[in-house]
Amino acid sequence: MMPRPLVLAITLLLALVAVARADDTADAKAVITKQMDQIKAEDVDGLKAGFTKRLQDKITADTVKKAKGEASKYTIDDLVASVAPAGKDSLKIKMKNGRTLTTLVKVDGKWLADTIWFK
């Protein structure tokens, strides 16, 4: 039998991990929801700001317009079915169908998508 303080410490650690994962999922859903809203509004500049620098030039009015038609086919729960840590300050987002949607990277305290997921 484990000593009582050890059981308490393990229980507390597991609770903290569960809270962190819930926060990660909430963060991911908030980022993707905002990007979906920007796609629907065809807000190219706003959308660019939510992606890493290396991708921003690839987000154009044309790609956003094409994405607008596709965006209506999915719910946020279809797009963000699971979220898992993918290293320090990054989260891998998987869709309901099992495909990877994108990886979010924390840059200067802000989550940025590191894949153009709406092509």
Buried (B, 14 or more C-beta within 10 A) or exposed (E): EEEEEEEEEEEEEEEEEEEEBEEBBEBBBEBBEBBBEBBEEEBBEBBBEBBBEEBBEEBEEEBBEBBBEEBEEBEEEEBBBBBEEBEEEBBBBBBBEEEEBBBBBEEEEEBBBBBBBBE
